Amino acid sequence: MVSPVRVLLAEDQSMVREALTALLGLEPDIEVVAQVARGDEVLAAARAQEVDVALLDIEMPGMSGIEAAAVLHEELPALKVVVLTTFGRPGYLRRAMESGADAFLVKDAPAAQLADAVRRVLAGERVIDPTLAAAALADGANPLTDRERGILRAAADGSTNAELAAALHLSQGTVRNYLSTAIQKLAARNRAEAVRIAREKGWL
């Protein structure tokens, strides 16, 4: 008898986590052997339980699913990673793939599709939600540099240039220049609109 696929599920919402675990538990060849609610607990759990596939939500405390995917890709390259998201943002798809994810699905996909994705990534395939794939191609690449993204993310709480400069150990002029460039690239009127546009596209 073939051993079931050992799955780690990382999801911060307990009801969603339990529902996904129950649905996957109905599959005879899949077993959820570990559950975590934080992104920074993923690596330790994956190692402890010797999992075959990690299912990662994007938005989690401690570390995002995309960041956790990159850590797993670096530390456990044989492990397959499926990123799940509530938000069908093309930028998330691109970043997830760059982080080494093997599949990217939206959470409202049928349970059978998720189980099928687990089997397909184990067989060496990449599985991407087709609607998101088309949107990502239409949207183009993220125009922001890592530094511009970091400063926009930090500015999202309304911090002043002086506060940003102090927090990021940069001069106010440098912060102002990065913000100005990011605003221009996103064709935004101000930093608040730039943050909104970048978030909607999944670029932050």
C-alpha positions as CSV (number, residue, x, y, z in Angstrom):
1,M,0.0,0.0,0.0
2,V,1.3,3.4,-1.0
3,S,1.8,5.9,1.9
4,P,-0.4,9.0,1.8
5,V,1.0,12.3,0.8
6,R,2.1,14.1,4.0
7,V,0.8,17.7,4.0
8,L,1.5,20.7,6.1
9,L,-1.2,23.4,6.2
10,A,-0.3,26.9,7.2
11,E,-3.4,29.2,7.6
12,D,-4.0,31.8,10.3
13,Q,-7.8,31.5,10.3
14,S,-8.7,28.5,12.4
15,M,-12.1,27.9,10.7
16,V,-10.5,27.9,7.2
17,R,-7.7,25.7,8.4
18,E,-10.0,23.1,9.9
19,A,-12.3,23.1,6.9
20,L,-9.4,22.6,4.5
21,T,-8.0,19.8,6.8
22,A,-11.4,18.1,6.8
23,L,-11.8,18.3,3.1
24,L,-8.3,17.0,2.3
25,G,-8.9,14.3,4.9
26,L,-11.6,12.9,2.7
27,E,-9.0,12.1,0.1
28,P,-7.6,8.5,0.6
29,D,-4.1,9.4,-0.6
30,I,-3.6,12.7,1.3
31,E,-3.0,13.2,5.0
32,V,-2.6,16.6,6.8
33,V,0.1,15.8,9.3
34,A,0.8,19.3,10.5
35,Q,-1.0,22.6,11.0
36,V,0.4,26.0,11.9
37,A,-1.2,29.5,12.2
38,R,2.0,31.5,11.6
39,G,4.4,31.8,8.7
40,D,7.5,31.7,10.9
41,E,6.4,28.3,12.2
42,V,6.3,26.7,8.7
43,L,9.9,25.5,8.4
44,A,10.2,23.9,11.8
45,A,6.9,22.1,11.3
46,A,7.9,20.9,7.8
47,R,11.1,19.5,9.2
48,A,9.6,17.9,12.2
49,Q,6.8,16.1,10.3
50,E,8.8,15.3,7.1
51,V,6.1,16.6,4.9
52,D,5.9,16.2,1.1
53,V,3.7,19.3,0.3
54,A,3.2,22.6,2.2
55,L,0.0,24.5,1.6
56,L,0.6,28.1,2.5
57,D,-1.8,31.0,3.0
58,I,-0.3,34.3,1.8
59,E,-1.4,36.6,4.6
60,M,-0.2,35.2,8.0
61,P,1.5,36.7,11.1
62,G,5.2,36.3,11.6
63,M,6.0,35.8,7.9
64,S,3.9,35.8,4.7
65,G,3.2,32.7,2.8
66,I,5.4,34.0,0.0
67,E,8.3,34.6,2.4
68,A,7.8,31.2,3.9
69,A,7.8,29.6,0.4
70,A,11.2,31.2,-0.3
71,V,12.6,29.8,3.0
72,L,11.2,26.3,2.2
73,H,12.7,26.5,-1.3
74,E,16.1,27.4,0.2
75,E,16.1,25.0,3.1
76,L,14.0,22.0,1.9
77,P,14.3,22.2,-1.9
78,A,12.6,18.8,-2.4
79,L,9.5,19.9,-0.6
80,K,6.6,21.0,-2.9
81,V,4.9,24.3,-2.1
82,V,1.3,25.3,-2.9
83,V,0.4,28.9,-2.2
84,L,-3.3,29.6,-1.4
85,T,-4.8,33.1,-1.4
86,T,-8.2,34.8,-0.8
87,F,-7.0,37.6,-3.0
88,G,-6.6,36.9,-6.7
89,R,-3.9,39.5,-7.3
90,P,-1.6,39.0,-10.3
91,G,1.4,40.4,-8.4
92,Y,1.0,37.8,-5.7
93,L,1.2,35.1,-8.4
94,R,4.4,36.5,-9.9
95,R,6.0,36.9,-6.4
96,A,5.0,33.4,-5.3
97,M,6.5,31.8,-8.4
98,E,9.7,33.8,-7.9
99,S,9.8,32.5,-4.4
100,G,9.9,28.9,-5.6
101,A,6.2,27.9,-5.2
102,D,5.0,25.0,-7.4
103,A,1.4,26.0,-7.4
104,F,-0.8,29.0,-6.9
105,L,-4.6,28.7,-6.2
106,V,-7.4,30.8,-4.9
107,K,-9.1,29.5,-1.8
108,D,-12.6,29.4,-3.3
109,A,-11.4,26.8,-5.8
110,P,-13.2,23.4,-5.4
111,A,-11.7,21.0,-2.9
112,A,-11.1,18.5,-5.6
113,Q,-9.0,21.0,-7.5
114,L,-6.8,21.5,-4.4
115,A,-6.3,17.8,-3.9
116,D,-5.5,17.5,-7.6
117,A,-2.9,20.3,-7.3
118,V,-1.2,18.4,-4.4
119,R,-0.9,15.3,-6.6
120,R,0.3,17.2,-9.7
121,V,3.0,19.1,-7.9
122,L,4.3,15.9,-6.5
123,A,4.5,14.6,-10.1
124,G,6.6,17.6,-11.0
125,E,4.0,19.8,-12.5
126,R,3.4,23.5,-11.9
127,V,-0.3,24.3,-11.2
128,I,-1.5,27.9,-11.6
129,D,-5.1,29.2,-11.5
130,P,-5.7,30.0,-15.2
131,T,-7.6,33.2,-14.5
132,L,-4.8,34.6,-12.4
133,A,-2.2,33.5,-14.9
134,A,-3.9,35.5,-17.7
135,A,-4.3,38.5,-15.4
136,A,-0.6,38.4,-14.5
137,L,0.4,38.4,-18.1
138,A,-1.9,41.3,-18.8
139,D,-0.7,43.3,-15.8
140,G,3.0,43.0,-16.7
141,A,5.9,42.9,-14.3
142,N,6.1,44.8,-11.0
143,P,7.8,48.1,-11.9
144,L,8.9,48.8,-8.3
145,T,12.3,48.0,-7.0
146,D,12.7,46.1,-3.7
147,R,13.7,49.4,-2.0
148,E,10.7,51.3,-3.4
149,R,8.4,48.5,-2.3
150,G,9.9,48.5,1.2
151,I,9.5,52.3,1.6
152,L,5.9,52.3,0.2
153,R,5.1,49.5,2.6
154,A,6.5,51.4,5.5
155,A,4.7,54.6,4.4
156,A,1.3,52.8,4.4
157,D,0.6,53.7,8.0
158,G,0.9,57.4,7.2
159,S,4.4,58.0,8.6
160,T,6.1,61.2,7.7
161,N,9.2,61.4,5.6
162,A,11.2,62.1,8.8
163,E,9.7,59.1,10.6
164,L,10.4,56.9,7.6
165,A,14.0,58.1,7.3
166,A,14.6,57.4,11.0
167,A,13.0,53.9,10.8
168,L,14.8,52.9,7.7
169,H,18.2,54.6,8.5
170,L,18.0,56.8,5.4
171,S,18.1,60.5,4.8
172,Q,14.8,62.3,4.3
173,G,15.9,63.3,0.8
174,T,16.5,59.6,-0.1
175,V,13.1,58.6,1.2
176,R,11.5,61.5,-0.7
177,N,13.2,60.5,-3.9
178,Y,12.2,56.8,-3.6
179,L,8.6,57.7,-2.9
180,S,8.5,60.2,-5.7
181,T,9.8,57.6,-8.2
182,A,7.3,54.9,-6.9
183,I,4.4,57.4,-7.3
184,Q,5.5,58.2,-10.9
185,K,5.9,54.6,-11.8
186,L,2.4,53.8,-10.6
187,A,0.9,56.9,-12.2
188,A,-0.5,57.8,-8.7
189,R,-1.4,61.3,-7.4
190,N,0.2,60.8,-4.0
191,R,1.7,58.2,-1.7
192,A,-1.6,57.0,-0.4
193,E,-2.9,56.2,-3.9
194,A,0.5,54.6,-4.7
195,V,0.1,52.3,-1.7
196,R,-3.5,51.4,-2.7
197,I,-2.5,50.7,-6.4
198,A,0.5,48.5,-5.4
199,R,-1.6,46.6,-2.9
200,E,-4.4,45.9,-5.3
201,K,-1.9,44.5,-7.8
202,G,-0.2,42.4,-5.1
203,W,3.1,44.2,-5.5
204,L,3.5,45.1,-1.8
